[in-house]
C-alpha cells in the first residue's frame, strides 16, 4: 500500500489531536471537585458542561476519531496502530512532564528508548 505525504500528515495530525484530547481531559479532571460530584451529581454534570477543558477534550476526541477513520482506510492496521499508539505514549510522557509536572524517571526514559527502537524495527 503506497501512502502519500498527505496520508502521513493526517496520521500525524490524528495522533497529536488524540494526545491533546487526553491532556485536556486530565486538566479538566484536575480542576474537578469530586466531593461536589459525589454529593450532588447534577452539580457535577453542570460543572462538566461549563468546563472548557472538558469540551476541548470532547471535540478533539471526536476529531481524532474522524481522522483516525481516514488513517485506517489508508494504512495497514498492523503497521499503523502500533506506530500511532507508541508515538502517542511518548508524546503523553513528554507533555505530562511539561504541563502537569509529572516526573520523568530513568525507567520512563528507558521505556522511551525501547519504544523508539521498536518503532524503528517496525518500519
Residue pairs with C-beta under 8 A, 6 or more apart in sequence:
1 74
1 75
1 76
3 74
3 75
7 70
7 71
7 74
7 75
10 67
10 70
10 71
10 74
11 71
11 75
11 80
11 84
13 67
14 64
14 67
14 68
14 70
14 71
14 84
15 84
15 87
15 88
15 91
16 91
17 60
17 63
17 64
17 67
18 60
18 61
18 64
18 68
18 84
18 88
19 88
19 91
19 92
19 95
20 56
20 60
21 56
21 57
21 60
21 61
21 64
22 57
22 92
23 92
23 95
23 96
23 99
24 53
24 54
24 56
24 57
24 60
25 53
25 54
25 57
25 61
26 96
26 100
27 53
27 99
27 100
28 48
28 51
28 53
28 54
28 57
30 100
31 51
31 53
32 44
32 47
32 48
32 51
33 47
36 43
36 44
36 47
37 43
37 44
37 47
38 44
48 54
71 80
71 84
72 80
79 122
82 118
82 119
82 122
83 119
83 122
86 115
86 118
86 119
87 119
89 115
90 112
90 115
90 116
93 104
93 108
93 111
93 112
96 102
97 103
97 104
